[in-house]
Amino acid sequence: MVIDSNEPGILVIKTAQTIPNGELWLHQASSAERLDRALTCLDHPPEVADLDALEHHLNAIFAETK
């Protein structure tokens, strides 16, 4: 709620929506898109990962950089 006083003795009461500074980023278009994608991921169960294959892949990449 916002209260304005344009003249002495007259108060104008207005409804207002406020967004805390710490939550303002949630209302920006780029953040909203990222949040939508993240929430969509929650609807799909994670896939089983082959950690041995991942380790082999990462070791191969790091071996190339040496």
DAURBEL-V929822 format. One record per residue. N is the residue number from 0. RES is the residue in one letter. PHI is phi in whole degrees, -180 to 180 (999 if undefined). OMEGA is omega in degrees with one decimal (* if undefined). Layout:
# DAURBEL-V929822
[[N | RES | PHI | OMEGA] [N | RES | PHI | OMEGA]]
This chain:
# DAURBEL-V929822
[[0 | M | 999 | 178.3] [1 | V | -123 | 178.4] [2 | I | -117 | 177.4] [3 | D | -107 | 175.3] [4 | S | -130 | -178.7] [5 | N | -83 | 179.9] [6 | E | -134 | 177.7] [7 | P | -58 | 177.9] [8 | G | 85 | 179.8] [9 | I | -117 | 178.0] [10 | L | -113 | 176.5] [11 | V | -111 | -178.8] [12 | I | -102 | -178.5] [13 | K | -124 | 172.2] [14 | T | -81 | -178.3] [15 | A | -150 | 172.6] [16 | Q | -107 | 179.0] [17 | T | -115 | 177.7] [18 | I | -121 | 177.6] [19 | P | -59 | -179.2] [20 | N | -54 | -178.4] [21 | G | -69 | 180.0] [22 | E | -111 | -176.6] [23 | L | -61 | -179.1] [24 | W | -61 | -179.7] [25 | L | -66 | -175.7] [26 | H | -99 | 176.2] [27 | Q | -86 | -173.5] [28 | A | -56 | -177.3] [29 | S | -65 | 179.0] [30 | S | -71 | 179.4] [31 | A | -62 | 178.4] [32 | E | -64 | 179.5] [33 | R | -64 | 178.2] [34 | L | -65 | 177.7] [35 | D | -61 | 178.1] [36 | R | -64 | -179.9] [37 | A | -65 | 179.8] [38 | L | -68 | 176.5] [39 | T | -64 | 179.5] [40 | C | -64 | 179.7] [41 | L | -66 | -179.6] [42 | D | -78 | -177.4] [43 | H | -113 | 179.0] [44 | P | -65 | 180.0] [45 | P | -66 | 177.5] [46 | E | -84 | 176.9] [47 | V | -71 | -178.2] [48 | A | -99 | 174.1] [49 | D | -94 | -175.0] [50 | L | -67 | 177.1] [51 | D | -65 | 178.6] [52 | A | -66 | 177.7] [53 | L | -63 | 179.0] [54 | E | -61 | 179.0] [55 | H | -62 | 179.9] [56 | H | -63 | -179.0] [57 | L | -67 | 176.6] [58 | N | -62 | 178.7] [59 | A | -65 | 179.7] [60 | I | -66 | -178.2] [61 | F | -70 | 176.9] [62 | A | -68 | 179.1] [63 | E | -69 | -175.7] [64 | T | -84 | -179.2] [65 | K | -86 | *]]
